[in-house]
Amino acid sequence: MMKYYSSTNTCRRGDTRSWLAAAACLLVGAVAIGSAQASSSPQIIEQVLVKVNGDIITKSELEEKQIAALRQRNLNPDVLKNDEQLKKALADVTPQLLVNAIDELLVIQLGREKGLRLSDEQFNRWLTSMRKDQGLEDDKKFEAALQQEGMTISDIRRNVEKQFLLQQVQTEEFGGKLQITEEEARQYYQANQKEFLEPATVTLREILIEVPTVTQQGRAMVSVGKDDEAAQKAAAVRARLTAGEDFATVASEVSAGASKANGGLIGPIAMTELSPDLQKTLVGMKPGDITEPQRAAKGYQILKLETSKPQAVRSFDSVRDLVADRIYQDRSRTEMRKFIERVRRQAIIVWKNEELRKAYEQQVEAMSTGKPGL
């Protein structure tokens, strides 16, 4: 009897893996492996989509990735019950999923060739830390969480070991090229100062004189008389301020705004977060200036400009870690691309599905030329 790759058939519309699982079957057609020697007719247990240096990626593995990708997109389940829309959604995500799955497998294979492995001590240390961070130190809570996720300790270990191998291989292959010198950091900072701009900010104080409303036929209405009264009160309050009374004290006394408890204090706040009209008003003011009462949504607003800070480039010392991170990320992407392209060229990839092969190769080509993928 031949060795079979066991899996549940996920292509039935009534499958308990939900409509998403059934949807994934719309796109993927594959070649089955194995046949039952004890039976006169072939029995398909699992389907292989591609062999990568002898290791396989199966139909059900791809379906799981497709389901996860569709869920991450928060697509409307009702809309996607239409087969054509499902096919389009799957066609959008599948090429990159194939590239990622094969790249990941190639790196893991290389890690195993290098003799890398996750020790029991490393896994147990990680597991202890994870359980503490997640509040799952109690064994019963941990077991319940595993059951809820449909996972076992073995599943967790496989996932952790996969990530371990991916990280260790990258460190060994090009980790030394990711070191950043002080001079490189300063050069990047000087060449990309727009990335480190600190926006213009203002600190304000406000007084809000509220205009009372009445509800008529379910709508909030304002009478002209009440509006005039509020406008007159706002003018009187501003007169007190221009006569020398402390703005914070007056705000605490008469303001109906949420900032009343802080003496009307608002900010610092970025100028870009303010309305265009208010930005224009503030541009012509200097600290200490007080606006005329302005009609706002809830009444009449009086503002005082406390402080104003113009847009400026942050100092190198204040963004040193951010600069290093930007360089590291850029360099890491570049080195990873070079590394994975080399590993792909050396790989023996045998496809069992022509459509998926084309999708994969077109996506790889698009990524290498910088063009949009499928």
URKA-V286869 format. One record per pair of residues at least 24 apart in sequence whose ideal C-beta (glycine too) atoms are under 7 Angstrom apart, sorted by the first residue. I is the first residue (numbers start at 1). J is the second residue. If there is no record, write none. Layout:
{{I;J} {I;J}}
This chain:
{{1;37} {1;38} {2;34} {2;37} {4;34} {4;45} {4;46} {5;33} {5;45} {5;46} {5;58} {6;45} {6;46} {7;45} {7;46} {7;58} {7;60} {10;60} {10;63} {19;77} {19;81} {20;67} {20;70} {21;63} {21;67} {23;80} {23;86} {23;90} {24;63} {24;66} {24;67} {24;90} {26;83} {26;86} {26;87} {26;90} {27;87} {27;90} {27;91} {27;94} {28;59} {28;62} {28;63} {29;353} {30;59} {30;352} {30;353} {31;352} {31;353} {48;352} {49;352} {49;353} {49;356} {50;349} {50;350} {50;351} {50;352} {51;350} {52;102} {52;105} {52;106} {52;347} {52;349} {53;109} {53;347} {53;348} {55;105} {55;109} {57;101} {57;105} {62;97} {65;97} {65;101} {66;90} {66;93} {66;94} {66;97} {69;93} {69;97} {94;359} {95;359} {95;360} {95;362} {95;363} {95;373} {95;374} {96;363} {96;373} {98;356} {98;359} {98;360} {98;363} {99;360} {99;363} {99;364} {102;349} {103;340} {104;166} {106;343} {106;344} {106;347} {107;166} {107;169} {108;162} {108;165} {108;166} {110;169} {110;343} {111;165} {111;168} {111;169} {114;169} {114;172} {116;165} {116;168} {116;169} {118;160} {118;161} {118;164} {123;157} {123;160} {126;160} {170;336} {173;339} {174;335} {174;339} {177;331} {177;335} {178;328} {178;331} {178;332} {180;324} {180;327} {180;328} {184;327} {185;320} {185;323} {185;324} {185;327} {186;316} {188;323} {188;326} {188;327} {189;316} {189;323} {193;313} {196;313} {196;314} {196;319} {197;311} {197;313} {198;311} {198;312} {198;314} {199;270} {199;271} {199;272} {199;311} {200;271} {200;309} {200;310} {200;311} {201;267} {201;268} {201;269} {201;270} {201;271} {201;309} {202;267} {202;268} {202;269} {202;271} {202;282} {202;305} {202;307} {202;308} {203;267} {203;268} {203;306} {203;307} {204;266} {204;267} {204;303} {204;304} {204;305} {204;306} {205;247} {205;248} {205;251} {205;263} {205;264} {205;265} {205;266} {205;304} {205;306} {206;255} {206;257} {206;259} {206;264} {206;266} {206;301} {206;302} {206;303} {207;237} {207;250} {207;251} {207;254} {207;255} {207;264} {207;302} {208;255} {208;256} {208;257} {208;298} {208;299} {208;301} {209;233} {209;234} {209;237} {209;256} {209;299} {209;300} {210;256} {210;298} {210;299} {211;298} {211;299} {230;299} {230;300} {231;293} {231;300} {234;293} {234;300} {234;302} {235;293} {237;302} {238;290} {238;292} {238;293} {238;302} {241;290} {242;290} {247;304} {256;299}}
